[in-house]
Amino acid sequence: MHAALLQFYQQYLPVDQLVSVGKAARESGIARQTLHEWMESGRARWIYEAEHDVMWLDREEVDRLWHVKRGLKWR
């Protein structure tokens, strides 16, 4: 599943649509460890790139998490 999603992102969406966990943490103001916990529990949606052992988050997911952290409604 992750491989198919990653291929879709790489072929059809802008290059900067996926962000690393570290960048997502900085942009959302959520600690990196908390993001990992949310990803593991299913609270945050992510894509795993096995070839490079990297986890990615969609830019919209980062925006959603930014709102969640601040107790704001998202869309």
The first five atom37 places (N, CA, C, CB, O) and aatype in JSON, in Angstrom:
{
  "aatype": [12, 8, 0, 0, 10, 10, 5, 13, 18, 5, 5, 18, 10, 14, 19, 3, 5, 10, 19, 15, 19, 7, 11, 0, 0, 1, 6, 15, 7, 9, 0, 1, 5, 16, 10, 8, 6, 17, 12, 6, 15, 7, 1, 0, 1, 17, 9, 18, 6, 0, 6, 8, 3, 19, 12, 17, 10, 3, 1, 6, 6, 19, 3, 1, 10, 17, 8, 19, 11, 1, 7, 10, 11, 17, 1],
  "atom_mask": [
    [1, 1, 1, 1, 1],
    [1, 1, 1, 1, 1],
    [1, 1, 1, 1, 1],
    [1, 1, 1, 1, 1],
    [1, 1, 1, 1, 1],
    [1, 1, 1, 1, 1],
    [1, 1, 1, 1, 1],
    [1, 1, 1, 1, 1],
    [1, 1, 1, 1, 1],
    [1, 1, 1, 1, 1],
    [1, 1, 1, 1, 1],
    [1, 1, 1, 1, 1],
    [1, 1, 1, 1, 1],
    [1, 1, 1, 1, 1],
    [1, 1, 1, 1, 1],
    [1, 1, 1, 1, 1],
    [1, 1, 1, 1, 1],
    [1, 1, 1, 1, 1],
    [1, 1, 1, 1, 1],
    [1, 1, 1, 1, 1],
    [1, 1, 1, 1, 1],
    [1, 1, 1, 0, 1],
    [1, 1, 1, 1, 1],
    [1, 1, 1, 1, 1],
    [1, 1, 1, 1, 1],
    [1, 1, 1, 1, 1],
    [1, 1, 1, 1, 1],
    [1, 1, 1, 1, 1],
    [1, 1, 1, 0, 1],
    [1, 1, 1, 1, 1],
    [1, 1, 1, 1, 1],
    [1, 1, 1, 1, 1],
    [1, 1, 1, 1, 1],
    [1, 1, 1, 1, 1],
    [1, 1, 1, 1, 1],
    [1, 1, 1, 1, 1],
    [1, 1, 1, 1, 1],
    [1, 1, 1, 1, 1],
    [1, 1, 1, 1, 1],
    [1, 1, 1, 1, 1],
    [1, 1, 1, 1, 1],
    [1, 1, 1, 0, 1],
    [1, 1, 1, 1, 1],
    [1, 1, 1, 1, 1],
    [1, 1, 1, 1, 1],
    [1, 1, 1, 1, 1],
    [1, 1, 1, 1, 1],
    [1, 1, 1, 1, 1],
    [1, 1, 1, 1, 1],
    [1, 1, 1, 1, 1],
    [1, 1, 1, 1, 1],
    [1, 1, 1, 1, 1],
    [1, 1, 1, 1, 1],
    [1, 1, 1, 1, 1],
    [1, 1, 1, 1, 1],
    [1, 1, 1, 1, 1],
    [1, 1, 1, 1, 1],
    [1, 1, 1, 1, 1],
    [1, 1, 1, 1, 1],
    [1, 1, 1, 1, 1],
    [1, 1, 1, 1, 1],
    [1, 1, 1, 1, 1],
    [1, 1, 1, 1, 1],
    [1, 1, 1, 1, 1],
    [1, 1, 1, 1, 1],
    [1, 1, 1, 1, 1],
    [1, 1, 1, 1, 1],
    [1, 1, 1, 1, 1],
    [1, 1, 1, 1, 1],
    [1, 1, 1, 1, 1],
    [1, 1, 1, 0, 1],
    [1, 1, 1, 1, 1],
    [1, 1, 1, 1, 1],
    [1, 1, 1, 1, 1],
    [1, 1, 1, 1, 1]
  ],
  "atom_positions": [
    [[0.82, -1.2, 0.0], [0.0, 0.0, 0.0], [0.87, 1.26, 0.0], [-0.94, 0.0, 1.21], [0.63, 2.18, -0.78]],
    [[1.86, 1.29, 0.88], [2.72, 2.47, 0.95], [3.45, 2.7, -0.36], [3.72, 2.33, 2.09], [3.59, 3.85, -0.8]],
    [[3.92, 1.63, -0.99], [4.66, 1.76, -2.25], [3.79, 2.35, -3.35], [5.2, 0.41, -2.69], [4.25, 3.18, -4.13]],
    [[2.53, 1.92, -3.41], [1.61, 2.45, -4.43], [1.31, 3.92, -4.18], [0.3, 1.64, -4.44], [1.28, 4.71, -5.13]],
    [[1.1, 4.29, -2.94], [0.85, 5.71, -2.62], [2.07, 6.56, -2.96], [0.49, 5.87, -1.13], [1.94, 7.63, -3.55]],
    [[3.23, 6.08, -2.58], [4.45, 6.83, -2.86], [4.64, 7.02, -4.35], [5.66, 6.11, -2.26], [5.02, 8.1, -4.79]],
    [[4.39, 5.99, -5.13], [4.5, 6.09, -6.58], [3.52, 7.13, -7.13], [4.25, 4.72, -7.23], [3.87, 7.91, -8.02]],
    [[2.3, 7.14, -6.61], [1.3, 8.13, -7.04], [1.8, 9.54, -6.75], [-0.05, 7.88, -6.33], [1.75, 10.41, -7.62]],
    [[2.28, 9.77, -5.53], [2.78, 11.1, -5.16], [3.91, 11.52, -6.08], [3.25, 11.11, -3.7], [3.95, 12.66, -6.55]],
    [[4.83, 10.62, -6.33], [6.0, 10.95, -7.15], [5.62, 11.24, -8.6], [7.01, 9.81, -7.1], [6.26, 12.08, -9.24]],
    [[4.6, 10.58, -9.12], [4.24, 10.74, -10.53], [3.27, 11.89, -10.78], [3.65, 9.46, -11.04], [3.36, 12.55, -11.81]],
    [[2.35, 12.13, -9.86], [1.23, 13.03, -10.17], [1.12, 14.29, -9.32], [-0.01, 12.29, -10.04], [0.35, 15.19, -9.67]],
    [[1.86, 14.38, -8.25], [1.71, 15.54, -7.36], [3.01, 16.34, -7.31], [1.31, 15.09, -5.95], [4.07, 15.83, -7.67]],
    [[2.93, 17.6, -6.87], [4.13, 18.44, -6.79], [5.2, 17.8, -5.9], [3.77, 19.84, -6.26], [4.89, 17.07, -4.96]],
    [[6.43, 18.08, -6.2], [7.58, 17.51, -5.5], [7.5, 17.77, -3.99], [8.89, 18.07, -6.07], [7.86, 16.9, -3.2]],
    [[7.05, 18.94, -3.6], [7.04, 19.3, -2.18], [5.76, 18.87, -1.46], [7.21, 20.79, -2.04], [5.52, 19.32, -0.34]],
    [[4.94, 18.03, -2.07], [3.69, 17.58, -1.44], [3.96, 16.67, -0.24], [2.81, 16.85, -2.46], [3.17, 16.66, 0.71]],
    [[5.04, 15.92, -0.28], [5.42, 15.06, 0.84], [6.53, 15.73, 1.63], [5.87, 13.67, 0.34], [7.46, 16.3, 1.06]],
    [[6.43, 15.67, 2.96], [7.46, 16.25, 3.82], [7.93, 15.19, 4.81], [6.93, 17.52, 4.57], [7.17, 14.3, 5.2]],
    [[9.18, 15.29, 5.21], [9.74, 14.34, 6.17], [9.13, 14.58, 7.55], [11.28, 14.47, 6.23], [8.52, 15.61, 7.8]],
    [[9.3, 13.61, 8.41], [8.78, 13.74, 9.78], [9.41, 14.94, 10.48], [9.04, 12.45, 10.59], [8.72, 15.68, 11.18]],
    [[10.71, 15.12, 10.3], [11.39, 16.26, 10.93], [10.83, 17.59, 10.48], [0.0, 0.0, 0.0], [10.58, 18.48, 11.29]],
    [[10.64, 17.73, 9.17], [10.09, 18.99, 8.64], [8.64, 19.16, 9.09], [10.18, 19.01, 7.08], [8.22, 20.27, 9.42]],
    [[7.88, 18.07, 9.11], [6.5, 18.14, 9.57], [6.44, 18.58, 11.04], [5.8, 16.77, 9.4], [5.57, 19.36, 11.42]],
    [[7.37, 18.09, 11.84], [7.43, 18.48, 13.25], [7.69, 19.98, 13.38], [8.52, 17.67, 13.99], [7.04, 20.67, 14.16]],
    [[8.65, 20.46, 12.61], [8.97, 21.9, 12.68], [7.8, 22.75, 12.21], [10.21, 22.22, 11.82], [7.46, 23.75, 12.85]],
    [[7.17, 22.36, 11.1], [6.08, 23.16, 10.54], [4.81, 23.13, 11.39], [5.75, 22.67, 9.13], [4.07, 24.11, 11.45]],
    [[4.57, 22.01, 12.06], [3.34, 21.89, 12.84], [3.51, 22.32, 14.29], [2.85, 20.46, 12.8], [2.53, 22.59, 14.99]],
    [[4.76, 22.38, 14.75], [5.01, 22.72, 16.14], [4.79, 21.54, 17.08], [0.0, 0.0, 0.0], [4.65, 21.72, 18.29]],
    [[4.75, 20.34, 16.52], [4.54, 19.12, 17.31], [5.89, 18.41, 17.41], [3.44, 18.19, 16.66], [6.61, 18.3, 16.43]],
    [[6.21, 17.94, 18.6], [7.48, 17.25, 18.8], [7.59, 16.04, 17.87], [7.64, 16.82, 20.27], [6.59, 15.36, 17.6]],
    [[8.77, 15.79, 17.41], [9.01, 14.67, 16.5], [8.55, 13.34, 17.12], [10.51, 14.59, 16.13], [7.92, 12.52, 16.46]],
    [[8.88, 13.14, 18.4], [8.48, 11.91, 19.09], [6.96, 11.79, 19.14], [9.06, 11.88, 20.52], [6.41, 10.7, 18.95]],
    [[6.27, 12.9, 19.38], [4.81, 12.89, 19.41], [4.26, 12.51, 18.05], [4.25, 14.26, 19.85], [3.31, 11.74, 17.96]],
    [[4.85, 13.05, 16.98], [4.42, 12.68, 15.63], [4.58, 11.19, 15.4], [5.21, 13.47, 14.58], [3.69, 10.54, 14.84]],
    [[5.7, 10.64, 15.82], [5.92, 9.2, 15.66], [4.86, 8.41, 16.44], [7.34, 8.81, 16.14], [4.35, 7.4, 15.94]],
    [[4.53, 8.86, 17.63], [3.5, 8.18, 18.43], [2.14, 8.28, 17.74], [3.42, 8.78, 19.85], [1.4, 7.31, 17.69]],
    [[1.82, 9.45, 17.21], [0.54, 9.64, 16.51], [0.5, 8.79, 15.25], [0.31, 11.13, 16.16], [-0.55, 8.25, 14.9]],
    [[1.62, 8.67, 14.56], [1.67, 7.85, 13.35], [1.45, 6.38, 13.71], [3.03, 8.03, 12.63], [0.71, 5.67, 13.03]],
    [[2.07, 5.93, 14.78], [1.93, 4.54, 15.21], [0.5, 4.23, 15.65], [2.91, 4.25, 16.35], [0.0, 3.14, 15.4]],
    [[-0.15, 5.19, 16.3], [-1.51, 4.96, 16.8], [-2.58, 5.18, 15.74], [-1.78, 5.88, 17.99], [-3.75, 4.84, 15.94]],
    [[-2.18, 5.76, 14.59], [-3.16, 6.02, 13.53], [-3.74, 7.41, 13.57], [0.0, 0.0, 0.0], [-4.58, 7.76, 12.74]],
    [[-3.32, 8.21, 14.52], [-3.83, 9.58, 14.63], [-3.3, 10.48, 13.5], [-3.46, 10.18, 15.99], [-3.94, 11.46, 13.12]],
    [[-2.13, 10.13, 12.99], [-1.54, 10.87, 11.87], [-1.33, 9.89, 10.73], [-0.18, 11.56, 12.28], [-0.87, 8.77, 10.93]],
    [[-1.67, 10.33, 9.52], [-1.51, 9.5, 8.32], [-0.13, 9.74, 7.7], [-2.64, 9.79, 7.28], [0.33, 10.88, 7.61]],
    [[0.51, 8.66, 7.29], [1.87, 8.76, 6.77], [2.1, 7.71, 5.71], [2.89, 8.62, 7.9], [1.31, 6.78, 5.55]],
    [[3.21, 7.87, 5.0], [3.61, 6.94, 3.94], [5.05, 6.53, 4.22], [3.47, 7.6, 2.5], [5.9, 7.36, 4.52]],
    [[5.3, 5.24, 4.13], [6.65, 4.71, 4.38], [7.34, 4.38, 3.07], [6.59, 3.46, 5.29], [6.78, 3.68, 2.22]],
    [[8.55, 4.88, 2.91], [9.37, 4.57, 1.74], [10.44, 3.57, 2.17], [10.02, 5.88, 1.14], [11.48, 3.95, 2.7]],
    [[10.17, 2.29, 1.93], [11.05, 1.21, 2.4], [12.45, 1.3, 1.8], [10.43, -0.13, 2.07], [13.44, 1.02, 2.48]],
    [[12.52, 1.68, 0.54], [13.82, 1.72, -0.14], [14.84, 2.6, 0.59], [13.65, 2.24, -1.57], [16.02, 2.27, 0.65]],
    [[14.37, 3.72, 1.15], [15.26, 4.65, 1.85], [14.98, 4.71, 3.35], [15.13, 6.03, 1.26], [15.58, 5.51, 4.06]],
    [[14.06, 3.86, 3.83], [13.69, 3.82, 5.25], [13.29, 5.21, 5.75], [14.85, 3.26, 6.09], [13.8, 5.69, 6.77]],
    [[12.37, 5.85, 5.01], [11.92, 7.2, 5.32], [10.41, 7.22, 5.46], [12.38, 8.21, 4.23], [9.7, 6.55, 4.71]],
    [[9.91, 7.98, 6.43], [8.47, 8.16, 6.59], [8.12, 9.58, 6.13], [8.02, 7.92, 8.07], [8.81, 10.54, 6.48]],
    [[7.05, 9.69, 5.37], [6.61, 10.96, 4.8], [5.2, 11.29, 5.28], [6.67, 10.91, 3.27], [4.4, 10.39, 5.56]],
    [[4.91, 12.57, 5.35], [3.56, 13.03, 5.61], [3.15, 13.96, 4.48], [3.45, 13.75, 7.0], [3.97, 14.73, 3.96]],
    [[1.91, 13.9, 4.1], [1.37, 14.79, 3.08], [1.28, 16.2, 3.67], [-0.03, 14.3, 2.58], [0.99, 16.37, 4.86]],
    [[1.53, 17.18, 2.84], [1.49, 18.57, 3.32], [0.12, 18.92, 3.93], [1.81, 19.53, 2.15], [0.06, 19.68, 4.9]],
    [[-0.96, 18.39, 3.38], [-2.29, 18.65, 3.95], [-2.43, 18.03, 5.33], [-3.39, 18.11, 3.02], [-3.09, 18.58, 6.21]],
    [[-1.8, 16.87, 5.53], [-1.82, 16.23, 6.85], [-1.07, 17.09, 7.86], [-1.21, 14.82, 6.79], [-1.5, 17.21, 9.01]],
    [[0.04, 17.67, 7.45], [0.8, 18.56, 8.33], [-0.07, 19.76, 8.71], [2.12, 19.03, 7.64], [-0.07, 20.18, 9.86]],
    [[-0.79, 20.32, 7.74], [-1.69, 21.44, 8.01], [-2.78, 21.01, 9.0], [-2.32, 21.96, 6.69], [-3.1, 21.75, 9.93]],
    [[-3.35, 19.83, 8.79], [-4.39, 19.32, 9.7], [-3.83, 19.18, 11.12], [-4.93, 17.95, 9.21], [-4.49, 19.57, 12.09]],
    [[-2.62, 18.64, 11.24], [-2.01, 18.46, 12.56], [-1.71, 19.79, 13.22], [-0.73, 17.64, 12.43], [-1.83, 19.92, 14.44]],
    [[-1.32, 20.79, 12.43], [-1.09, 22.13, 12.97], [-2.36, 22.64, 13.65], [-0.64, 23.11, 11.84], [-2.32, 23.19, 14.75]],
    [[-3.5, 22.44, 12.98], [-4.78, 22.86, 13.53], [-5.16, 22.04, 14.77], [-5.88, 22.74, 12.47], [-5.66, 22.59, 15.76]],
    [[-4.92, 20.74, 14.72], [-5.22, 19.87, 15.87], [-4.45, 20.33, 17.1], [-4.88, 18.39, 15.54], [-5.01, 20.43, 18.19]],
    [[-3.17, 20.62, 16.93], [-2.33, 21.04, 18.05], [-2.88, 22.3, 18.7], [-0.89, 21.28, 17.59], [-2.77, 22.46, 19.92]],
    [[-3.45, 23.16, 17.93], [-3.95, 24.43, 18.44], [-5.44, 24.39, 18.8], [-3.71, 25.51, 17.42], [-6.01, 25.41, 19.2]],
    [[-6.05, 23.23, 18.67], [-7.46, 23.09, 19.01], [-8.38, 23.8, 18.04], [0.0, 0.0, 0.0], [-9.49, 24.19, 18.4]],
    [[-7.93, 23.97, 16.81], [-8.7, 24.68, 15.8], [-9.37, 23.7, 14.85], [-7.81, 25.64, 15.01], [-8.88, 22.59, 14.64]],
    [[-10.49, 24.11, 14.28], [-11.18, 23.3, 13.32], [-10.4, 23.31, 12.0], [-12.64, 23.79, 13.12], [-9.88, 24.35, 11.57]],
    [[-10.32, 22.16, 11.38], [-9.63, 22.06, 10.1], [-10.66, 21.8, 9.02], [-8.55, 20.94, 10.12], [-11.35, 20.79, 9.03]],
    [[-10.74, 22.72, 8.09], [-11.66, 22.68, 6.95], [-13.04, 22.4, 7.4], [-11.23, 21.64, 5.94], [-13.95, 22.32, 6.57]]
  ]
}
